Amino acid sequence: MISISVVIPALNEEAAIVPLLRSLVAELPHEILVADGGSRDETAARAADWAKVIPSPRGRARQMNHAARVASGDVLLFLHADVLPDPGVLDAIRRALAEPAVLGGNFRVCYEGEDAAAAAFNWINRQRCRFGIFYGDSGIFCRRLVFEQLGGYRDMPILEDYDFARRLWKHGRLAFLAHRIRVSDRRWRKSGLLVTLWRWFWIQALYLAGAPPDRLASLYRDVR
């Protein structure tokens, strides 16, 4: 059986992380690694009941790379702390990677809520994924050897997941799985739908135009 190490970067996520860890334990992963970036709340204490907590330098890219170096599974699955995967996601990964040509992939994003705003975000993400544009909230996974060949996540304060996804897309064949990753709507519920879309548009456009990620990070506010 393909062994899967689940890597979760976390910072002050005490309210969200336990439901995720509880669901993952039922999936029988090889290991669950929570890379804690110095949480000031009970994140690390609550996660320790379900996973191995690894203190890490702060920064999502640094935290994921740090945990990946410790991981011992054949496959790495990176999950945000505020998501909840459908049951069976790990078996879905194993089935996809039983085909040697498949290097990795991700899942279908499903934002919380039953309104038009959530439906709009879900539709946008499905369309972007067709062109190899996806982010960490979709549950990026890949073979550990491929992760090492790509040099892991670049040390960027923002868009490190987009950058890695693009490199993974260019590296070889990916599987886009139908299982859902249910994502918290806290960002756009707090900031507003149009404001969030506007920020995403400009962050992406400015990054593609060559703006340094360090300067773009100020446009992406913390919602915890």
Backbone torsions as a table, in degrees:
resi	resn	phi	psi	omega
1	MET	NA	138.1	177.2
2	ILE	-67.8	127.1	-180.0
3	SER	-90.1	135.2	-175.1
4	ILE	-120.3	123.6	172.3
5	SER	-97.8	123.4	178.7
6	VAL	-95.6	126.1	-178.4
7	VAL	-114.1	125.6	-177.5
8	ILE	-127.3	109.2	172.6
9	PRO	-76.9	137.5	-175.5
10	ALA	-142.2	145.6	174.0
11	LEU	-153.5	111.1	179.3
12	ASN	54.8	54.4	-177.0
13	GLU	-118.0	33.8	-176.0
14	GLU	-60.4	-28.9	-176.6
15	ALA	-80.1	-18.5	-172.1
16	ALA	-113.5	-25.1	-163.5
17	ILE	-77.1	-31.0	-176.1
18	VAL	-64.1	-47.0	177.5
19	PRO	-57.0	-38.4	177.5
20	LEU	-63.9	-48.5	-177.7
21	LEU	-64.6	-38.8	178.5
22	ARG	-61.0	-42.4	179.9
23	SER	-67.9	-35.2	-178.3
24	LEU	-71.8	-38.7	179.9
25	VAL	-58.3	-37.0	178.9
26	ALA	-67.0	-17.1	-179.1
27	GLU	-86.8	-6.9	179.5
28	LEU	57.5	58.5	174.9
29	PRO	-72.8	164.4	175.2
30	HIS	-62.3	-40.7	178.6
31	GLU	-166.7	156.4	173.3
32	ILE	-122.2	123.2	-178.1
33	LEU	-116.6	117.9	176.1
34	VAL	-101.7	112.2	179.0
35	ALA	-89.8	102.1	-175.5
36	ASP	-91.5	125.5	-176.7
37	GLY	-92.2	29.7	178.2
38	GLY	95.3	42.9	-178.6
39	SER	-59.0	141.4	178.0
40	ARG	-97.3	-1.3	179.2
41	ASP	-109.2	-152.6	-175.6
42	GLU	-95.2	19.5	-178.1
43	THR	-54.9	-53.7	-175.7
44	ALA	-63.6	-42.3	-178.7
45	ALA	-64.9	-42.5	-179.5
46	ARG	-71.0	-37.2	-179.8
47	ALA	-68.6	-30.6	-176.1
48	ALA	-62.6	-20.8	177.4
49	ASP	-74.4	-15.3	-172.8
50	TRP	-125.8	-19.3	-170.5
51	ALA	-148.3	171.8	172.7
52	LYS	-87.7	120.2	-179.4
53	VAL	-93.7	127.5	-177.8
54	ILE	-117.1	109.8	174.7
55	PRO	-61.0	137.4	-172.7
56	SER	-143.8	154.1	169.6
57	PRO	-58.8	143.0	-176.3
58	ARG	-70.4	148.4	-177.1
59	GLY	123.3	123.2	-171.7
60	ARG	-57.9	-42.8	179.3
61	ALA	-62.2	-45.2	-180.0
62	ARG	-63.3	-42.2	-179.0
63	GLN	-64.1	-44.0	179.8
64	MET	-66.8	-42.2	177.8
65	ASN	-63.7	-40.2	-179.3
66	HIS	-61.6	-46.5	179.6
67	ALA	-69.3	-36.1	180.0
68	ALA	-62.6	-33.7	178.7
69	ARG	-67.8	-27.3	179.4
70	VAL	-85.3	-27.1	-174.1
71	ALA	-60.9	148.0	-178.8
72	SER	-122.0	3.3	-180.0
73	GLY	-76.8	164.1	176.5
74	ASP	-70.9	-28.9	-174.1
75	VAL	-128.6	144.2	176.4
76	LEU	-111.1	127.7	174.4
77	LEU	-116.0	120.7	-178.1
78	PHE	-103.2	123.4	-178.5
79	LEU	-127.6	138.9	170.9
80	HIS	-71.5	155.9	-175.7
81	ALA	-73.1	-18.2	-175.3
82	ASP	-105.2	27.9	178.4
83	VAL	-114.0	167.4	176.9
84	LEU	-142.6	107.8	-178.3
85	PRO	-74.9	153.1	170.5
86	ASP	-63.2	151.1	173.2
87	PRO	-58.6	142.4	176.4
88	GLY	92.9	7.6	-176.0
89	VAL	-66.6	-36.0	-178.3
90	LEU	-70.3	-39.1	175.5
91	ASP	-65.0	-34.3	177.0
92	ALA	-63.6	-39.6	176.4
93	ILE	-64.0	-44.3	-179.5
94	ARG	-61.0	-41.7	178.7
95	ARG	-64.5	-42.0	-178.9
96	ALA	-65.2	-40.9	-176.0
97	LEU	-85.9	-0.2	170.5
98	ALA	-65.9	-20.8	172.8
99	GLU	-86.0	111.4	-172.9
100	PRO	-57.7	-26.5	-177.4
101	ALA	-72.8	-19.4	-178.7
102	VAL	-82.2	124.9	-175.7
103	LEU	-95.4	-24.9	-176.9
104	GLY	174.6	-156.2	179.5
105	GLY	161.4	-155.9	178.3
106	ASN	-160.3	-170.0	-174.7
107	PHE	-123.7	174.1	179.1
108	ARG	-82.0	124.7	179.6
109	VAL	-79.3	135.6	176.6
110	CYS	-134.9	105.8	-178.6
111	TYR	-75.0	148.0	177.7
112	GLU	-60.0	148.1	176.6
113	GLY	107.1	151.4	-178.8
114	GLU	-112.9	13.3	-175.2
115	ASP	-94.4	-178.6	-176.3
116	ALA	-65.6	-32.9	-179.2
117	ALA	-64.4	-47.0	178.2
118	ALA	-62.4	-41.7	178.9
119	ALA	-61.5	-37.9	179.4
120	ALA	-64.9	-44.6	178.6
121	PHE	-64.0	-41.3	179.1
122	ASN	-62.0	-43.6	-179.9
123	TRP	-64.1	-44.3	-179.8
124	ILE	-59.6	-44.6	-178.5
125	ASN	-66.0	-37.2	178.1
126	ARG	-63.9	-40.1	-179.4
127	GLN	-68.6	-41.7	-178.4
128	ARG	-65.7	-35.6	-176.4
129	CYS	-62.0	-29.8	179.6
130	ARG	-61.7	-23.3	-178.1
131	PHE	-106.7	17.8	178.0
132	GLY	74.4	23.0	178.7
133	ILE	-108.6	105.7	178.4
134	PHE	-150.1	167.9	-170.2
135	TYR	-130.7	176.2	-174.4
136	GLY	-64.2	-23.8	-179.5
137	ASP	-71.0	-8.9	177.9
138	SER	-89.7	2.7	177.8
139	GLY	74.3	68.9	-180.0
140	ILE	-72.1	132.6	175.0
141	PHE	-133.3	154.0	176.2
142	CYS	-163.6	162.2	175.1
143	ARG	-64.4	141.8	-176.7
144	ARG	-60.4	-36.6	179.1
145	LEU	-63.2	-39.6	178.2
146	VAL	-65.5	-42.5	177.7
147	PHE	-56.9	-44.1	179.7
148	GLU	-67.3	-39.6	178.5
149	GLN	-62.6	-34.9	179.9
150	LEU	-81.7	-7.1	179.6
151	GLY	80.1	16.7	178.5
152	GLY	67.7	-158.1	179.1
153	TYR	-82.1	137.7	174.7
154	ARG	-73.5	147.4	-175.3
155	ASP	-76.2	81.7	-178.4
156	MET	-123.3	142.3	-179.3
157	PRO	-77.3	-10.5	-179.4
158	ILE	-157.4	151.9	177.5
159	LEU	65.3	17.2	176.3
160	GLU	-64.8	-31.1	179.1
161	ASP	-73.6	-40.4	176.1
162	TYR	-61.6	-45.2	179.7
163	ASP	-61.1	-44.9	-180.0
164	PHE	-67.1	-40.7	179.7
165	ALA	-60.2	-41.0	179.8
166	ARG	-65.6	-40.5	178.5
167	ARG	-68.5	-38.0	177.6
168	LEU	-65.4	-42.0	178.8
169	TRP	-57.9	-42.0	-177.7
170	LYS	-76.9	-19.1	-173.8
171	HIS	-78.1	-29.5	-178.1
172	GLY	171.8	-166.5	-173.1
173	ARG	-73.9	134.3	179.7
174	LEU	-119.4	158.8	176.9
175	ALA	-116.1	125.1	177.2
176	PHE	-104.8	105.3	-167.8
177	LEU	-90.3	148.6	-173.8
178	ALA	-78.5	-18.0	176.6
179	HIS	-58.2	145.2	-175.9
180	ARG	-92.9	145.3	165.6
181	ILE	-110.0	108.3	-179.0
182	ARG	-81.4	122.7	-170.3
183	VAL	-110.4	138.7	177.9
184	SER	-60.1	142.2	178.5
185	ASP	-96.6	14.6	-171.4
186	ARG	-62.1	-31.7	-177.3
187	ARG	-67.0	-53.8	-175.9
188	TRP	-82.2	-19.0	172.7
189	ARG	-68.9	-36.1	-177.7
190	LYS	-78.6	-42.5	-175.3
191	SER	-92.1	-19.7	-176.3
192	GLY	101.5	145.3	-176.4
193	LEU	-62.1	-52.9	-175.0
194	LEU	-66.3	-39.6	178.5
195	VAL	-63.2	-43.3	179.9
196	THR	-63.8	-46.1	178.1
197	LEU	-60.9	-42.2	-179.8
198	TRP	-62.1	-43.6	178.5
199	ARG	-64.5	-46.1	179.4
200	TRP	-57.9	-43.7	-179.6
201	PHE	-59.5	-48.8	-176.5
202	TRP	-71.3	-37.7	177.0
203	ILE	-60.7	-46.7	179.8
204	GLN	-64.7	-45.5	-177.7
205	ALA	-64.5	-44.3	-179.3
206	LEU	-67.5	-36.3	177.5
207	TYR	-63.8	-45.2	179.3
208	LEU	-66.2	-25.3	178.5
209	ALA	-83.0	-4.4	175.7
210	GLY	106.6	5.7	179.1
211	ALA	-66.9	138.2	-179.1
212	PRO	-68.8	137.8	-179.9
213	PRO	-57.1	-31.1	-179.8
214	ASP	-59.1	-35.6	-179.0
215	ARG	-81.6	-30.5	-179.7
216	LEU	-73.1	-24.1	-176.5
217	ALA	-59.4	-27.3	-179.6
218	SER	-67.2	-19.2	178.6
219	LEU	-83.3	-12.1	-175.8
220	TYR	-110.4	92.9	-171.3
221	ARG	-80.3	148.9	176.7
222	ASP	-72.4	133.3	-179.8
223	VAL	-110.9	2.8	179.8
224	ARG	-74.9	NA	NA
